[in-house]
Amino acid sequence: MALWGNSTTDESRPKWLRANDNPGNDLNNCFADERGWVLRHPNGYEEVLVTVSGLSTKIGNATIAGVYFNAASYAKNATGTVVVNYNEKVTVSGGATIGVAGTTTGTIVGTAVTQTAVQQVAFTFTVPNTTQVLSIRPGSITGTIVDAIGGATSDKVFVSGEVKGVGGVGIVTTISVA
């Protein structure tokens, strides 16, 4: 079994990385670009882990690697964030949206501002003013999201296996509003 993939049928990031591991091994910060598999460190430094010339072209369009809340709970009327983690850098046109389900309020819409060449797209929403549980259900993102290199339309549909726990780890996909 290969430790990383490089084709349209095997879009696997380096297998020795784990989500939310120490900053030097965080799978949530790994992406493909024209240099190969790259790990973005907290200080912004990008380390090429596996050199594969033109990898972002070889693996096809950017695909969703994870969708998750950035916090385990939110205060009422605060700003919440849903993070969509891609396997490549993408460019987002302002107004892209994602749905968040509230047990009392129903669907809440998270909106992304214009973002250029990012691997993690942030969708913000206003947290309801009532105590309840919020969840991210499998679904789709609306708006324009394209590969940062080449401009191909990126994946905007995510399934239950791509919805992760807080911070991109685990399977607990709900959070509370207190």
RODO-2510 file (C-alpha; in nm, 4 decimals, decimal comma):
residues 178
     n   res          X          Y          Z
     1     m     0,0000     0,0000     0,0000
     2     a     0,1409     0,3384    -0,1044
     3     l     0,1975     0,6039     0,1598
     4     w     0,0396     0,8689    -0,0637
     5     g    -0,1601     0,8878    -0,3884
     6     n    -0,1041     1,0738    -0,7141
     7     s    -0,3864     0,9923    -0,9547
     8     t    -0,7514     1,0775    -1,0078
     9     t    -0,8505     0,7378    -0,8653
    10     d    -0,6346     0,7674    -0,5517
    11     e    -0,6479     1,1159    -0,4035
    12     s    -0,4971     1,0178    -0,0693
    13     r    -0,2885     1,2607     0,1289
    14     p     0,0185     1,1207     0,3080
    15     k    -0,1029     0,8397     0,5321
    16     w     0,1370     0,9071     0,8198
    17     l    -0,0406     1,2357     0,9037
    18     r    -0,3331     1,2499     1,1491
    19     a    -0,6055     1,5131     1,1870
    20     n    -0,5331     1,7669     1,4641
    21     d    -0,2038     1,5995     1,5508
    22     n     0,0829     1,8211     1,6576
    23     p     0,1321     2,1071     1,4094
    24     g     0,4069     1,9191     1,2272
    25     n     0,1757     1,6263     1,1418
    26     d    -0,1742     1,7787     1,1062
    27     l    -0,3556     1,6115     0,8159
    28     n    -0,6055     1,9017     0,8086
    29     n    -0,3231     2,1261     0,6844
    30     c    -0,1996     1,8991     0,4052
    31     f    -0,2800     1,9691     0,0403
    32     a    -0,1620     1,9006    -0,3143
    33     d    -0,0173     2,1654    -0,5399
    34     e     0,2190     2,1819    -0,8385
    35     r     0,5126     2,0840    -0,6098
    36     g     0,3568     1,7702    -0,4549
    37     w     0,2017     1,7020    -0,1117
    38     v     0,2527     2,0091     0,1058
    39     l     0,2018     2,0645     0,4799
    40     r     0,1162     2,4196     0,5947
    41     h     0,2587     2,4924     0,9411
    42     p     0,0931     2,7336     1,1912
    43     n     0,3518     3,0030     1,1109
    44     g     0,2485     2,9917     0,7412
    45     y     0,5591     2,8036     0,6261
    46     e     0,4771     2,5405     0,3620
    47     e     0,6827     2,2202     0,3740
    48     v     0,6879     1,9898     0,0716
    49     l     0,6497     1,6376     0,2158
    50     v     0,6384     1,4384    -0,1082
    51     t     0,7737     1,5907    -0,4282
    52     v     0,5501     1,5097    -0,7254
    53     s     0,5765     1,7542    -1,0127
    54     g     0,2319     1,8822    -1,1157
    55     l     0,0444     1,6783    -0,8519
    56     s    -0,2537     1,9132    -0,8404
    57     t    -0,3117     1,8511    -1,2123
    58     k    -0,2636     1,4736    -1,1797
    59     i    -0,5262     1,4273    -0,9086
    60     g    -0,7945     1,6255    -1,0880
    61     n    -1,0367     1,8756    -0,9365
    62     a    -1,0062     1,9753    -0,5710
    63     t    -1,2180     1,7464    -0,3536
    64     i    -1,3587     1,7883    -0,0051
    65     a    -1,1494     1,6123     0,2592
    66     g    -1,3548     1,7165     0,5621
    67     v    -1,6359     1,9420     0,6841
    68     y    -1,6527     2,0413     1,0512
    69     f    -1,7292     2,3053     1,3151
    70     n    -1,4285     2,4928     1,4526
    71     a    -1,5588     2,4846     1,8144
    72     a    -1,7406     2,2344     2,0377
    73     s    -2,0039     2,4884     2,1464
    74     y    -2,1089     2,8447     2,0804
    75     a    -2,2709     3,1160     2,2872
    76     k    -2,6071     3,2505     2,1708
    77     n    -2,5802     3,5183     1,8987
    78     a    -2,2062     3,4523     1,8542
    79     t    -2,0426     3,3952     1,5169
    80     g    -2,0005     3,0273     1,4352
    81     t    -1,7749     2,8768     1,1710
    82     v    -1,7966     2,5681     0,9516
    83     v    -1,4654     2,4727     0,7911
    84     v    -1,4534     2,2897     0,4586
    85     n    -1,1130     2,1303     0,4151
    86     y    -1,0000     2,0612     0,0549
    87     n    -0,7192     1,8406    -0,0742
    88     e    -0,5936     2,1317    -0,2883
    89     k    -0,6023     2,5087    -0,2629
    90     v    -0,9211     2,6676    -0,3955
    91     t    -1,0523     3,0130    -0,4726
    92     v    -1,3967     3,1068    -0,3420
    93     s    -1,6241     3,3764    -0,4796
    94     g    -1,7990     3,5728    -0,2040
    95     g    -2,1455     3,4496    -0,1210
    96     a    -2,0810     3,0741    -0,1330
    97     t    -2,3083     2,9093     0,1259
    98     i    -2,3424     2,5930     0,3346
    99     g    -2,6328     2,4784     0,5517
   100     v    -2,6223     2,4127     0,9266
   101     a    -2,9166     2,2334     1,0890
   102     g    -3,0557     2,3570     1,4193
   103     t    -3,2853     2,1367     1,6308
   104     t    -3,5108     2,4368     1,7028
   105     t    -3,4438     2,6933     1,4318
   106     g    -3,4140     2,4638     1,1306
   107     t    -3,1610     2,5481     0,8597
   108     i    -2,9093     2,8228     0,9242
   109     v    -2,6996     2,9475     0,6333
   110     g    -2,3230     2,9882     0,6642
   111     t    -2,1623     3,2225     0,4112
   112     a    -1,8052     3,2436     0,2841
   113     v    -1,6375     3,5668     0,1876
   114     t    -1,4066     3,5834    -0,1137
   115     q    -1,0962     3,3748    -0,0418
   116     t    -0,8036     3,3192    -0,2783
   117     a    -0,5767     3,0118    -0,2825
   118     v    -0,6913     2,8636     0,0498
   119     q    -0,7072     2,4997     0,1503
   120     q    -0,9615     2,5545     0,4293
   121     v    -1,2728     2,7538     0,3408
   122     a    -1,4447     2,9264     0,6348
   123     f    -1,8240     2,9665     0,6286
   124     t    -1,9551     3,1885     0,9090
   125     f    -2,3058     3,2082     1,0501
   126     t    -2,4890     3,3814     1,3333
   127     v    -2,5583     3,1347     1,6133
   128     p    -2,9289     3,1237     1,7092
   129     n    -3,0459     3,2981     2,0253
   130     t    -3,1919     2,9742     2,1688
   131     t    -3,0383     2,6729     2,3398
   132     q    -3,0225     2,3869     2,0887
   133     v    -2,7988     2,1422     1,9056
   134     l    -2,6440     2,2291     1,5685
   135     s    -2,5267     1,9760     1,3120
   136     i    -2,3818     1,9593     0,9637
   137     r    -2,5777     1,7201     0,7482
   138     p    -2,4464     1,5742     0,4223
   139     g    -2,5299     1,8103     0,1409
   140     s    -2,3887     2,0657    -0,0948
   141     i    -2,2262     2,4015    -0,1044
   142     t    -2,3684     2,6704    -0,3310
   143     g    -2,1606     2,9343    -0,5062
   144     t    -1,8403     2,9335    -0,7042
   145     i    -1,5395     2,7394    -0,5739
   146     v    -1,2627     2,6567    -0,8209
   147     d    -0,9140     2,5068    -0,8113
   148     a    -0,6573     2,7769    -0,7379
   149     i    -0,4401     2,6266    -1,0123
   150     g    -0,6213     2,5859    -1,3418
   151     g    -0,9625     2,7161    -1,2327
   152     a    -1,1516     2,3843    -1,2650
   153     t    -1,4770     2,3618    -1,0718
   154     s    -1,4122     2,2081    -0,7301
   155     d    -1,6148     1,9485    -0,5425
   156     k    -1,9096     2,1063    -0,3589
   157     v    -2,1039     1,7949    -0,2546
   158     f    -2,0136     1,6209     0,0697
   159     v    -2,1328     1,2891     0,2126
   160     s    -2,1659     1,1731     0,5731
   161     g    -1,8131     1,0256     0,5835
   162     e    -1,6670     1,3696     0,5065
   163     v    -1,8517     1,5356     0,7982
   164     k    -1,6061     1,5218     1,0882
   165     g    -1,6066     1,6085     1,4549
   166     v    -1,4952     1,9458     1,5898
   167     g    -1,1629     2,0518     1,4420
   168     g    -1,1740     1,7732     1,1823
   169     v    -1,1297     1,4858     1,4290
   170     g    -1,3654     1,2051     1,5227
   171     i    -1,7267     1,1430     1,4380
   172     v    -1,9231     1,3576     1,6877
   173     t    -2,0701     1,6016     1,4381
   174     t    -2,3050     1,8019     1,6612
   175     i    -2,2320     2,0988     1,8833
   176     s    -2,4364     2,2847     2,1416
   177     v    -2,5611     2,6404     2,1740
   178     a    -2,5631     2,7483     2,5356
***
